[in-house]
Amino acid sequence: MSQRREISEDGRELLFDHGAPYFTVTNPDVLRVVTEWESRGLVAEWKSNFGSFDCFTNKIVNTEHQFSV
């Protein structure tokens, strides 16, 4: 997993996660492994905004708040 932090022009801290954007689990055996990873802090449910970085304007665009169901 890889993460980068940047400070925007307005002083906000931006976090970029370059790891797997997401994954889903349907197999009970895999769910047990992922649950163990979660308990060890290796993975976590993303509960913040999603957005895209526009390299032409150097701005974050199309941000939206999403939660898994």
Secondary structure as a PSIPRED ss2 file (coil, helix, strand):
# PSIPRED VFORMAT (PSIPRED V4.0)

   1 M C   1.000  0.000  0.000
   2 S C   1.000  0.000  0.000
   3 Q E   0.000  0.000  1.000
   4 R E   0.000  0.000  1.000
   5 R E   0.000  0.000  1.000
   6 E E   0.000  0.000  1.000
   7 I E   0.000  0.000  1.000
   8 S C   1.000  0.000  0.000
   9 E C   1.000  0.000  0.000
  10 D C   1.000  0.000  0.000
  11 G C   1.000  0.000  0.000
  12 R C   1.000  0.000  0.000
  13 E E   0.000  0.000  1.000
  14 L E   0.000  0.000  1.000
  15 L E   0.000  0.000  1.000
  16 F E   0.000  0.000  1.000
  17 D E   0.000  0.000  1.000
  18 H C   1.000  0.000  0.000
  19 G C   1.000  0.000  0.000
  20 A C   1.000  0.000  0.000
  21 P C   1.000  0.000  0.000
  22 Y C   1.000  0.000  0.000
  23 F C   1.000  0.000  0.000
  24 T C   1.000  0.000  0.000
  25 V C   1.000  0.000  0.000
  26 T C   1.000  0.000  0.000
  27 N C   1.000  0.000  0.000
  28 P H   0.000  1.000  0.000
  29 D H   0.000  1.000  0.000
  30 V H   0.000  1.000  0.000
  31 L H   0.000  1.000  0.000
  32 R H   0.000  1.000  0.000
  33 V H   0.000  1.000  0.000
  34 V H   0.000  1.000  0.000
  35 T H   0.000  1.000  0.000
  36 E H   0.000  1.000  0.000
  37 W H   0.000  1.000  0.000
  38 E H   0.000  1.000  0.000
  39 S H   0.000  1.000  0.000
  40 R C   1.000  0.000  0.000
  41 G C   1.000  0.000  0.000
  42 L C   1.000  0.000  0.000
  43 V C   1.000  0.000  0.000
  44 A C   1.000  0.000  0.000
  45 E C   1.000  0.000  0.000
  46 W C   1.000  0.000  0.000
  47 K C   1.000  0.000  0.000
  48 S C   1.000  0.000  0.000
  49 N E   0.000  0.000  1.000
  50 F E   0.000  0.000  1.000
  51 G E   0.000  0.000  1.000
  52 S E   0.000  0.000  1.000
  53 F E   0.000  0.000  1.000
  54 D E   0.000  0.000  1.000
  55 C C   1.000  0.000  0.000
  56 F C   1.000  0.000  0.000
  57 T C   1.000  0.000  0.000
  58 N C   1.000  0.000  0.000
  59 K E   0.000  0.000  1.000
  60 I E   0.000  0.000  1.000
  61 V E   0.000  0.000  1.000
  62 N E   0.000  0.000  1.000
  63 T E   0.000  0.000  1.000
  64 E E   0.000  0.000  1.000
  65 H E   0.000  0.000  1.000
  66 Q C   1.000  0.000  0.000
  67 F C   1.000  0.000  0.000
  68 S C   1.000  0.000  0.000
  69 V C   1.000  0.000  0.000
